[in-house]
Amino acid sequence: MSALTEARHRITPEDYGSDLAGASILVIDDEPGMRNFLLKTLEPRVKRIEMAASADEASAKLDEHHFDLVILDNVMPNKTGLEWVLEQRRLGFLADTILITAYADLETAIAALRAGVSDFVLKPFRANQIVSAVARTLDRKYLRRDNTLLRHELNSDPQSGRLLGTSDVMSEVRAMLKKLAPLPTPVLFTGASGTGKELAARHLHQLSDRAARPFVTINCAAIAPDHIAEELFGINGPGDDLKPGLFLLADGGTLFLDEIAQMPEQAQAALLRALDDQRVRPIGAEREFPLNLRLLFATNANLEEAVEQGRFRADLYHRMNVVRIHMPPLKDRSEDITELAALFIGQFSTTLGLPALELSAETLLKMRRYDWPGNVRELKNLIERSVILGEFPPEFDGDSRVTGARAMENLDDVVQRHILRILDLCGGNRAEAARRLGVSRKTIDRKVAVWEG
């Protein structure tokens, strides 16, 4: 067995994690032997690897495909590897770079740092050295990306939690999300504020094959209009320093644009081009970058009305509105209030270190009769405030009580007892009981059938 074969067998993908296995790499070297060596070493361990024998061939490949990493020889015909890197920086260059060279003098090292080269590998090198350098560079690359996305996530203050509810309308939403999960189709989420549009988008992302990649949320109303294009698409700044936007940072994952009706007109045009071409050009860059993204949108505004009034582009609206999912208001899914309220009580009593608030059947009845104009967000805020104060406000308070912990453990019992009590008050009239409870007659029939069966 040759030394190369032995080295390849000693190195396994598990040694370096999923970043290496999911990477796309471009190798630039005019020597066929070196290209063949790198191909045999890296191809079994990465998602995609392509070869270029010259700087011109490499430039053409960068125009067509996105690469996470470029490995290039510093000594090539016509121009050095560093000269090529600097040239690409001016055009817009996103990939991290490893320079392979036989000379490690201080002048070359300083020039490489100024050009933005990520690492050196000195010739001659073994297979495990180049694999280690690639894995190390990718680790740093994705650590920078994750830190940037984490700061963005913290600043955007996303609503956290799970997509809860077993009502008929929420079951329909879940079924549609499951059907859409394997597809790349854009989805437009509509519904009033607080109905859980972002939670539904996150749920769709988790069901898809992109679940291990980033889920990036952008609130279009929270970014200054003159900065939104830079935030989304990136900018080729001073010194040809390319700052990738959220479109490129979310590569391979899902991008969720909330409050899309608030996007400025100029950014709408750029977004339409990105949707149509699946490419994005950072501000000031000459190169466009291919996109590998699932795009999701949300709005609580009437987009058809915005189009009629000229505040939103009709072509962008039709491009986004391939599949629409309407998130129902809480008043239309009041049978989910028991589950939601009990969950929020448990969450806030734990995080705040306060006693679990008692939840009574009378309180549940009053909650179901309330219209909840702020939807689930209003319910969550009410529970948090009530846990802090140690009691519900008078309009929701009741006398027949069970603890929040017991409610969480025995939700079905609470629901059954409450529905049967209302049915008894209505003389067994299921239609009237459904009206008082704020649920459909079908829901009452289904639950009674389960209890009687």
Buried (B, 14 or more C-beta within 10 A) or exposed (E): EEEEEEBBEEBEBEEBEEBBEBBBBBBBBBEEEBBEBBBEBBEEBBEEBBBBBBBEBBBEBBBEEBBBBBBBBBBBEEBBBBBBBBBBBBBBBBBBBBBBBEEEEEEBBEBBEEBBBBBBBEEEBEBBBBBBBBBBBBBBBBEEBEEBBEEBBEEBEBBEBEBBBBBBBBEEBBEBBEEBBEEEEBBBBBBBEBBBBBBBBBBBBBBBEBBEBBBBBBBBEEBEEEEBBBBBBBBBBEEBEBBBBBBBBBBBBBBBBBBBBBBBEEBBBBBBBBBEEBBBBBBBBEBBBBBBBBBBBBBBBEBEEBBEEEBBBEEBBEBBBEBEBBBBBBBBBBBBBBBBBBBBBBBBBEEEEEEBBBBBBBBBBBBBEBEBEBBBBBBBEBBBEBBEEEEBEEEBBBEBBBBBBBBBBBBEEBBBBBBBBBBEEBEEEBEBBBBBBBBBEEBBEEBBEEEEE
